[in-house]
């Protein structure tokens, strides 16, 4: 059983690690969006993350019939994502287009495969109390994520920095998350 601080740290690492690339993409999107629409687009993004979390928690609950050590084998997903990100790191980044709340929500879901792949075993590895704590941690990080993206949306240099170096960091983040899953589930 983990301490509360341990669950907060692991939950924070999982959220920040899976949302790192999304953070800069969302900030770039906001830099192309009128300030009057920031709140609608930000709420849509938050609903998208909440939906991903609900899916991950639901699938994690379905996996309770499996031994926890087997669930740890889901680390293959972040390892595959790390490999894919490493291969794609030199490809030009996709151009960001302005989009509304519905598109933001839909794209958040579409881009959330890596989040779900990491969050399912994390939520399954801990008991119900820790699962609730992780959800609270994720909610707090999402608020910080949105506030941070809104704050740097007006600073194209910061967004460009993240887009330039983020692609090289992402493979390492996914690799670390895969190892974290192995330890959290007791597979290693």
ABEGO torsion letter per residue (X at the ends): XBBAAAAAAAAAAAAAAAAAAAAAAAAAAAAABBAAAAAAAAAAAAAAAAAAAAAAAAAAAAAAABBAAAAAAAAAAAAAAAAAAAAAAABBBBBBBBBBAAAAAAAAAAAAAAAAAAAAAAAAABBAAAAAAAAAAAAAAAAAAAAAAAAAAABAAAAAAAAAAAAAAAAAAAAAAAAAAAAAAGAX
